[in-house]
Amino acid sequence: MLISLKQMKQTMRIAVAFVFITIAIINISFCKGSSSAGCLQSERLALLRFKQDLIDPTNRLASWTSGHEDCCTWHGIDCDNLTGHVFELNLRTSPEKEYSTQAEYDARERSKLSGKINPSLVDLKHLSSLDLSDNNFKGVEIPRFLGSMQNLRYLDLSLNSFQGMIPPQLGNLSNLQYLGLGGILDVKSLSWLSRLSLLKHLDLVGVDLSNSSDWLQVIHTLPSLVVLKLSYCMLHHFPPQPVANFSSLASLDLSGNHFEGPIPDGLQNFTSIRHLDLSENDFNSSMPSWLYRLRNLEELFLSYNSLQGSMDGLGNLSSIKVLDLSENHFEGGMPVSFGRLCNLRSMSLGWVRLNQEISQVLNIFSKCLAEVVESLDFSGTHLFGPLNNQLGLFKNLKSLSLNYNSISGPIPRSLGQLSSLEILLLAYNQFNGTLSEIHFNNLTRLIVFFASGNSLMSKVGPQWRPPFKLQSLGLGFCHVGPHFPSWLRAQTSLDYLDISNSNIFDTIPQYLFKFPLTFLNLSHNQFYGEIPNLIPSTQLMVLVLNSNNLTGPLPLIPFKMHLLDLSNNALSGSIFHVLCKEMNKSKSLIQILTLRFNFLSGELPDCWMNWQQLKVLNLENNRFTGTLPPSIGTLIYLQLLNVRKNNLFGELPVSLQNCTKIVKLDLGENDFVGNVPAWMGERFSRIKILIIRSNKFHSHLPRELCHLSF
């Protein structure tokens, strides 16, 4: 029977619809990155052999097991959807957060892979992208066999602490477009790079190029290069030959080297440059006029040099978004021409002498920048005068640093209008007046606030709950008391807290030591009562509680603590339970322990072998008795030992001569006996201060003391 024309059209429509549905399903499969083929057995086994030589302390590669047949689903693996071949292996440690706490930083460090790189990677014939960056292959050389992986287009081995020379075999990777080798490595010649004609991104940060005189010549041979990172490469000489017109290069980083004199004129030929970093060198001239003609320039970093003269010409950089001129010797103050930089998002002039009123500086920026600029750093720029309500015009400001100036008056209420503010640094100025709730009620994004060193008074209600979650807070020398601020209870993300010299008369709240604090300074207040249990504060590294009225026994010290200052209190009892308790036998990390001017008593325990990182031990003016224990000689890093004005007696232990790094030794006003040992003059070659007065030493002073030349 003949099919009607209508039926034929309907059949065709169904067929076409089926094709479109099929294509859609395939596209969805590709978008989701699923693999219909599954991984190949040979590549799966190669990956398992590669894993065997890795040390994975946090089990990042838990999915890499024989129980998971399809290696395309393993962590860090991507496969071709049709063939199943592995084309990407990415085991880079997860990026660090912009504002990470110490606990987050430590966890990230622990997660880094180490071990060896197994040559089984060569069996991944279709691998085009390999990223092992930011791990910990310390002491391992970069394997030469990587040079035989011809399909690689992306190779990143940076931030790994590899040692030795960069293997020139990497020059065989002719398809390579991205190469990251940043780390502590050496190279005599970069000639092998000239064979990588497709290279677009080259990262050699931290590679020692001091013996590689051909570095610029080789760079000329890379016509496709877009990004070049040569920071901290020990470069000290910019070759005098003319630099070719680099029309492709958009980003150049030469920071942290040893270039001297004027900024090299050869850089003017980088006509397409958008990012230029020359910071942390020894440039000491005025700004070259050709720099102002780089109209594509968006980011310019010149900090930590000795550049001189006027900044006025920089106002011609109409495309500039980020400008860092800090730590230089510019003259003439903030030029009015900066008001024309209408694309500017971030400006840093820290520690450049402006010698201007703060209102004049803000007025220059208020013309076309007030609503777009996000970061301003004027720390240490000799600004003066009052900060007025024009501050409220900078609606988009995320970071404002005015530390170490002479800005006066009360802090304006318009501060509360900066709802985008995340970082506010006002420390060590001449602010006075009050800080009230109205200053902060709209600052919902604030995470860092420093106002230490001003004559400010905190006036907030006892029921006030701030809208922000701070990570760092500094209010030292501000009037915060008499009670400990109750609003701090809600700041459970605090990593840094300084409220020293704040007129507080209260007990120390226990909840503080449940915060992820690494730094806590409550010194020079009138805290009383016993010190709370510190052990829950597992991240605490610096604790300063000196010059209060604290009583009771010495608290147990958290393992990670580096500095503890409890001096000038009324602590009493023995320190045996702290030094010799079982939990501390895992070797404390503390480097500075200051307990001077307390009422601590009993014998000094012979457990100092558990505290071998100590550099400063100050036990002056307590009530300790007995002898200096022999284990004091295990403190081989000790630079200061002060046991002055206690009730110690007996002869000095011979083991003390092992403390060869000692700079100050104060044994005064005790009852030590015997001869002053001759080894003091032989072993303490670095000592600058030696006090042995008011003891019971006898006989002659040894001639060897004359060897103490410092």
N, C-alpha and C positions, 0 to 999 in steps of 0.2 A: 504494500500500500504506500502511495506517495505521501511524504510528510508535507503538510501545508507550510506556506511561508510564515505564518504566525507561529507555528510550532518550532520552526527552525530558529526564529528570532528569540523565542523563549529559551530554547536549549543553549543558544549562544550566550544569553545573559547569565544563565546559571553557570556556564563554564567560566566566563569572565569573572564572576563573583567568587567562584572557587579559587581561581588563580590569585585574586587579590587577598582572599582570606589566608591562603598558603603563604604568600609573601609577608603578610602582617605577622603571622605566627613565627616565621623565620626571623623577621626583624626584632620581634619581642625577645626571641631567644638570644639574639646577638646583643641586644641592649642589656639584658640581664647578665650577660657574661657566662651563660651556662654552656657546657660543653656536651654536645650530643655524642661526640666520639669517645670521650674519656681519655685519660692519659695513657701513654704507651708504657708497657712493662719495663723496657730498657731504661727509659727516662726516670721512671719511678724508682728503680733500683739505684740509679746514679744519685738521685736526691737523698736516698736513705744512706748511701755511703758518705755523701757530703755531710749529712747530719752527724754521723758517728764521730767525726773529728771535731765537732763543735762542743763547747761548754755552754749550756743553756740554763743559767741559775734560776730563772723564774718560769721555765717550761713554756716559753713562747711557741715552741715548735711541737706542742702537744698533739696537734692534728697529724703530724708526720709519723704515722705508725702503719704497720702492716695491716692493722684492722680497718684503716681507711683506704680502700682500694684505689679510688680515683684521686690521684695526686693533684689534679686540677682544682680540687676543693680545699687543698692544704693552705695554711696561712702563708701569704706572701707569694703564691704561685698564680700565674695566669697562663692559660693555654689557648691555642687556636681552636675556635669553635668547630671547625670542619675536620682538621687533621688530628687534633689532640696533642700536637707538639707543644712543649713548654716554650713560651717566647719571652716570659718575664719572671725574674726572681728578685723580689724586693724584701730584704730583711733589715732595712734601715730601722734603727731605734726610733720610736715615736717621737715627734718633735716636742721640744720643751715648751710649756705654756709661757705666755708673755709675763704673767705674774704668778709663778709657781711658788708654793711654800717649800720649806726645807725638806719636809717629809716627801713631797711629790718629787723633788729633785733627787733625793736619795733613792727612792723607789725606781726612778728612771735609770739611774746609774747602775743599780743592781740588775736591771733587766738586760744589760748589754751582753751580747754574745762574745765569746772568746774562743781560744783554741787554735786550730789550723784550718787552712782552706784546702780541701781534698781535691786532687786533680780529676775526680769523677765529673766535675763540671764540664769538662771537655766533651763528654758524651751527650750534652744537651746541644745538639748540632744546630738547632733552630733558635737558640737563645739570642734575642736582640737587645735585651735590657737586663743589666745586672747591677743591683744596688745593695752593697754591704756596708754603707757608710754609717758613721756614728756608733760603732761598736768598740770592742776592746781587744783587737788582735795585737796586743803589746808584745814587742820583741820578735814578731814574725815578719819575714820579708814578703814583699808583694810577689806572688808566684809568676814565674816566667811563662808558664803554660797558658796564662790568660791571653798572651799574644797570638795564640793559635785559634782563638774563638772568633772566626772571621765574620760572623753575622752580627756581632755586637755593634749597635748604634749608640747605646747608652751604657756608660761604665762609671760608677761612683764608688770609690774606695776611701773617701776622705774621712777625717776625724776618727782615725782608727789606731793611732800610735804605732803604725808600721815602722820598721827600722830598715836601715841599709839604703842601697841605691834603687832608684826607679829603673826597672828593667827596660832597656831600649826595645825589647821585643814588642812592647805595646805599639810601636810604630807600624806594626804589621796590620793593625785593625783599621783598614782603609775605609770602612763604612762608618767609622765612629763620628758621631755628631756632638756628643757630650762626654767630657772626660773630667772626673773629679778625683784629684790625688792629694788634696790638702792634708798636711800632717807633718810630722818631724822626719823628713826624708832628705837625702842628699842627691845631687845630680852634678855631673861634671860638664855635660853637654846636653842641649835640648835638640840636637840635630834630627833625632828620630821623629820629632813632632812634625817636621816639614812634610812627612809622607801622609799626614792626616788632612788631606785637602778639603774634606767635607766638614771639618770641625767647626762648630758654632759656639760651644761653651767650654772654656778651659779654666779649671780651678786648681791652682798650685799653692794655695794659702799655706804658709808655714814651711814650704820646701826650701831648703838652703840653696840659693842660686848664686852665692857669693863667688863661686869658682866657675860660673857659667857665663863667660863673656859674650856668648852668641845669643843671649835671650831675645834681644830686640830684633836681631837679624832673622831669627827663626820665626818670630811672630809675624814678620812681613810676608812669610810664605803661606800664611793661612788666610786665603781670600774671603772665606765665608764667616770668619770669626765675628761674633756679636757680643759675647761676654768674656772678659779676661780678668781673672782674679789672681793678683801677685802680691798680696799683702803678707807682711812678716817673712819676706824671702831673703833678708840680709842683703838686699840690693843697695848699692851706694853710689853707682855711677850710671848716669844716663848717657848712652853713646852719642857722640857729637854728630854722627852722620845724619843727613836729613831723613825725616820720617815720612814714609809714603802716605799718600792720601788714603786714610782708612775710612772709606765711605760706609763700610758695614758695621764697624765697631760702635755699639751703643752704650756699653758699660765697661769702665776701666777702674780697677781698684789697685792702687800702689801704696796703700797705707801701711804704717808700721815698718818702714824701711829706713835707710840711712842717707837719703838724698839730702844734699846741702846746697846752699846758695839760692839763686833765683829758681822759680818754677820753670822747667825746661820749655823753651820756645817750640820744640818739636811737637808738643802736645796740641798746638793750634791746628794741626792737620787732621785731627780726629773730628771731622766736621759734623758727623751725625751723633756725636756723644750726647747721651741723656743723663748718664750717671758717672760722676767723676769723684773719686775718693783719693785725696793726697794727704790725709791726716796722719799725725804721728810720724813726721819726718823732721828735718832740720832746715826747711826753707826759711830764709831770713830776709827776703827782699820785699819791695812793694809789689802790689798786684800788677801783673802784666796786662797791657791794654787789650791784647788779643783775646783774653779771657772773656771780656764783655761782649765779644762778637759771636760767642757760641750760643746762638739763639734757640737751639733745641735743648739746651741744658735744663734738666728738671731737678737734679739732685747734685749738690756740691758740698763736699766735706773737706774742710781745710783746718780742722781743729788740731791743737797740740803741735803747732809750729812756732816760728818767731817772726811771722809776717808783720810788716810795718806799713805806715802810711795811711791814706784815707780809704774808706770803704765805699765811697760815693759811687764809683763806676759800676758797682754790683747792682745798682738800681736799674741798669739797662737789661738785666737778664729777665726778660718778660715772661719766660716759660717756667721760671724756677718755682719749685714746690717745696723743696727741703734745702735749707741753707744752714750749715754749721760752721761758724767762725770762731768758736770758743778757744780759750787758751792761746791767744796771740797778742801782739803788741800794737794793734791798730790805734790810730790817733784821730782826734776830731769828733768823737762821739758818734751817736746814731745819725746817719745822714737822712735828710728829708726825702731823698730819692727812694728810700726803702718803701715809702708810701705808694710807689707805683708798682710794687710787686704783688699784683692783684691775684696771682695764682698761688701765693705762698701758703703752705699748710703748716710748716714747722720751721722755727727760727731758734738757733742757739748762739748766744753771745757770752756764755759763761766765762767769767774771769777776764773779760776784756774791759779795760777802764773806759767807761762811758762818761762818768762825772756829769750826769744830767739828772733833772727832776724826773721822777717816775711818770708824772702826768704828761710831760713833754714827749717821752718815749711812747706812751700809749696813744697819744694824740696822733703821732706819725702813722701808727698802725690802724687807727680808727677810720681812715678814709674809705678804703675799699677792702680792707682785710678783716675788720672786726667780726663779720658774720661767717668767715670761712676758715680763719686760722685756727689750728687745733692744738699747737704746742708752742709755748714761749719759755725760753730759759734765759734769765738775766741774773743768774747767781753770781755774786761777787763782782758786780760791774760798777760799784760805787754810785748806785742810785740813791737819791735822797728826796725829801719832801713827802707830803701825805699821799696816800693811795685813796683816790676819790671814787665817786659813783660811776665814772666812765668805764670802770671795770665791768659793769653789767652789760656793756655793749657786745662783749666777746662771747656770744651765745654758744658758739660751737667749740669752745676751748675745752680740751681734755686734760692738758697738763700745763701747769703754771709754776715756774720755779723762780722765786725772788730771794732765796737764801742769801745770807751774808751781805747785806746792804745796810743802808742807814735810813730806811723808809720809816716814817713816823705816823702819828695819829692813831685813832681807832680804826679797826678794820671795817670797811664800809659794808652796809647791809646788802648792797648790790651783789656781793659775793654769792648770796643765796639764789641769784638768778642764773647762775652758771650750771644748769642742770646736766650738762654733758661732762662735767669735771670729774676726773678720775684721780689725778695726782695734784696735790696742792702743797707747795713747799714755801713757807714763810719764816723759817727759823733764822734766829740771830739778826734781827733788825731792831728797830726802836718803837715797835707797836706798843700801844697801851690800851686801856679801856677793857671792855668785856667781850667775851665770846658767848653768844646766846643762841637759843634754838632757831631764831630767824635767820641766822647765818647758814644754817645747815639743812633746813627742812626740805629743800628741793634738790639737795645733792645726793640723789639716790645711787649714783654710780661711783661715789668716792671710795677709793680703796687705800690711798696713802695720804696722810696729813701730818705735816711737821710744822710746829710753831714754837719749838723750844727756843730759849734764850731771848724771850720778850717779856714785857711786864703786863701780860694779859691775865684776866681773871675769868674763869669759867663760871657762867651763871645759867644753869639749866635746872629745870624742875626735877625732883626726885623720881617722878613717874615718866620722865621723857624717854622715849624709845626712838633712837635715831633711825633714819630711813636707809642708812648705808650699812655695808659689812666691810669694815676696815681690815686690811692685812698689816699695815704699819702705822703706828701712831707715836708721835713725839711731842710731849708737852712739858719737857724739863724746864724748870725755872718759871713756869706759869703757876698762878694760884688756882689750884684744883681743889684743895681741901676745904673744910677740915676732914670730911669723910671721903673714903674711897669712892670714886664716881660709880654710882649704881648702874648707869647706862652701859658700862663696859661689860656687864654680864652677858649682854646679847651679842657682843663682838667675838663670836666663837671661831673666827678665822684668823685671829691675830697671830702674826709671826714675829713682830717686833713691837715692843712697848717700852717707852721711856717716859716715866712721870716722876723723875728725880727732882729734888728741891721744889716740891709742889705744895708744901704746908699741909701735908696729910697727917692726921692723928687718928689712927685706926689700926685694926688687925689686918693681916694679909689674907684676902679671901682664898679659900681652897680651890674654888672653881678656876682660878687663873692657870693652875698647873694641869688642867685638862685641855687647855687650848694648845694649838700646835706651835707654841712659842719657841723660837730659837734664841731670842735676845730679850732679856727683862732687866730693866734698871729702875729700882725703887729707892735708890740711895738718897741720903740727906733729907729724910722725912722724920716722922716720929711714930713709925710703926712699932707696935708693942706686941707682946705675947710670943708664942713659939712659931718657928718657921713651919709652914705646912709640909706635908709629905711631898717631896719633889719627884718621887719615882714615877708617878703617872705621866710626868712631863718628859716623854721619851726623846723628844727632839731638842730639848733645851741645851744650848751650847754656851751661852753667856748669862750669868746671873750675878747682878750687882745689888747687894742689900746693905752696903756699909753705911755707917753713921745713922743708925736708928736706935731703938730701945728694945731690940729683940732679945728674948731670954730663952732658957731651956737648952736642950742638948743640940749638938751639931746634927743636921739632917743627913740621911743617906743621899749620896750624890749620884744622879743619873749617869749612865755609862758614857753617853756622848758629850757630856759637858766638857768645854775647853777652858772656861774661866769662871772661877767662883770667888767673889769678894764679899766676905761677911765681917770685915773688920769694923772696929769702933761700935760694938754692940755689947750685950751683957750675957753672951752665951757661956755655958758652964758645962762641966763634966768632962769625961774622957772622949778621945777621938778614936779609940780602939774599934768600936762597932762600925765606924765608917771605913777605916783603912783596911781592916782585916776580915770583914764579913765575907762569907762565901761568894756572894754575888759579885763582889768586886775582884775576884781572882781571875776574871777574864781580861784583865789589864785595862785600866781606866785610860781615857783619852785626854784627861785634864792636863793643861799646860801651865795654868796660873792658879795658885791656891793661896789666898790671902786671908788669914785669920787673926791678924794683929789686933791688940787692944781689946781682948775679951777676958773671960775668967776660966778658960779651958785649963784642965789640970790632968794629973796622972802622968805616967811614963809615955814617952813617944814610942808607939808600937814598932816592932821590927817587921813591917809589912810593906815597905816602900818599893819592893820589887814589883808590886802590882800597879805602880804609878810612874812607870818609866818614861812617860812623855813630859813630865814636869820640867818646866823651865824657870818658874818662879815659885818659891816656897817661903812665905813670910808668916812666922809664928811669933813675932815680937810681942813683948809685954803681955804674957799670959802667966799661968802658974804651973807649967810643965816641970816635971822632976825627972831624975834618973840620967842616964847617959844618952849620947847620940847613938842610935842603933847602927849596927854594921850595914844593914840593907840600905842606908842612906847613900852608900857608895854605888848603888845600882842606878842612880839618877844621872846618867851620863850626859843628858842634855841640859842639866841644871845650870842656869846662869846667875841666879840670885838665891842665896840662902841666908835668911835672917832669923836667928833665934834669940835675939837680944832681950835682956831683962826677963829671964825666966829663972828657974831654980835647977838648972842642969849642972851636972858635975862629972867627974871622971876624966880620963884621957880621951883625946879625939880618936875616933876609929881610923885605922890605917886605910880602910876602904874609901874614905873620903877623898883620897888622892885620885880616885877614878873620875871625879867630877872635874874634868880638865877644861870644860867650857866656862867655868865659874868666872863671873865678872865682879860680883860684889859678895863678900862674905862678912857677916856681922855676927860675932860670937860674944859681944860685950855684955857685961853685967850678969855673969853667971858664976859658977864655981868650978870651971874646968881646971884641971891640974896637969902636971908633967911639963915636959919641954915643948916649946913651940916647934913642931916638926919641920925638919929641913926640907922634906918633900913639898912643902908649900911653895918654896921658891923654885922648885924644879918642875912641878906639875901644873901650877896655876899661872901659866904664862900669859893668860889674857886678863888677869885680875886687875881692876882699877881701884877698888876700895876694899881694904882689909882692916877690920876693926876687931881687936882682941882685948880691949881694955877692961879693967875691973873684973879680972878672973884671978886664979891662983897659979898661973904659969910660973915656972922658975927657971933658973939657969940663964944662959946667954941667948940672945936672939941669933938664930943661925945666919951665917954669911950668905946662904943661898937666897935669902929674901932680897938681896941686892940685884938678883937677876930679874926681878919683877919690873920690867922697863916701863910698863904703863901706869 
